[in-house]
Amino acid sequence: MIKLAALFKRPENTEAFDSHYAGVHAPLMQKVPGLERMEVTRNLHAFRGEPEYYMLVEMYFRDKETFDAAMGSEENRAAGKDLMGFAREYVTMFYGEVEGQP
């Protein structure tokens, strides 16, 4: 299983950010072929001090081949274009293989 993760720094206007994410971006991402599930964690807390990040989104794909196909899809290009339009300065993305999964 491959996990794609997006970490978002706290935006200046969290209300507008949350509204766009939930109403526009998440629905675009959910159309990406091969996406098995997507988990959104908001209002992150740190054990000490203020956390650097506001939101974590984890997206899961069955295997590397499914992930690669998803990343090359028109649906993913649309989601990526939207992401760069509203969160370019806030987002860091990475992916990797989930251990303990077939």
Secondary structure as UniProt FT lines:
FT   STRAND          2..9
FT   HELIX           14..20
FT   HELIX           21..25
FT   HELIX           26..30
FT   TURN            33..34
FT   STRAND          35..42
FT   STRAND          53..61
FT   HELIX           64..71
FT   HELIX           74..87
FT   TURN            88..90
FT   STRAND          91..97
FT   TURN            99..100
//
